[in-house]
Amino acid sequence: MEHSEKAVEVLNDLIKIHNDRIAGYERATIETENTDLKSLFTNFIGNSHQFKLALATEVQTYAKDIENTTSSSGDLHRAWINVKAFFTGHSSKSVLEECEFGEDATQKAYKSALEEEHLPAYIKEILIEQQVTLKTVHDQVKALRDAERLES
């Protein structure tokens, strides 16, 4: 496979991850009654839109089509769409547990993408910047989930 083809494939996979992430957090904002969490999740949706745009811009430089779907069923990252039977009990704890699961999947996807040897250095730099922000989000969601466990 040509290097540019592989780069487009990796970028489109990450675009799918962000589509899943957006759908997951949109679902989470509906399922939670906690206004602070709704606000936080809305910010995370904004991050994914921003990251997706940056990735799509790079795909366009290769004159390729941008993937505008979510990941296929059976893909680990599909968990954002099939969130644990509508967040069992709709508690903040269960919503945060599912969000953390989605963030874990996002971290794995970025780690895998960055291990791809055929990506140009400038694209890896973009991915590393996004990964840093996403790691912060992951840690924030995990801390909130842990706090909910203590309160339960």
Buried (B, 14 or more C-beta within 10 A) or exposed (E): EEEBEBBBBBBBBBBBBBBBBBBBBBBBBBBBEBEEBBEBBEEBBEBBEEBBEBBBEBBEEBEBEBBEEBBEEEBBBBBBBEBEEEBEEEBBBBBBBBBBBBBBBBBEBBEEBBEBEBBEEEBBEBBEEBBEEBBEBBEBBBEBBEEBEEEE
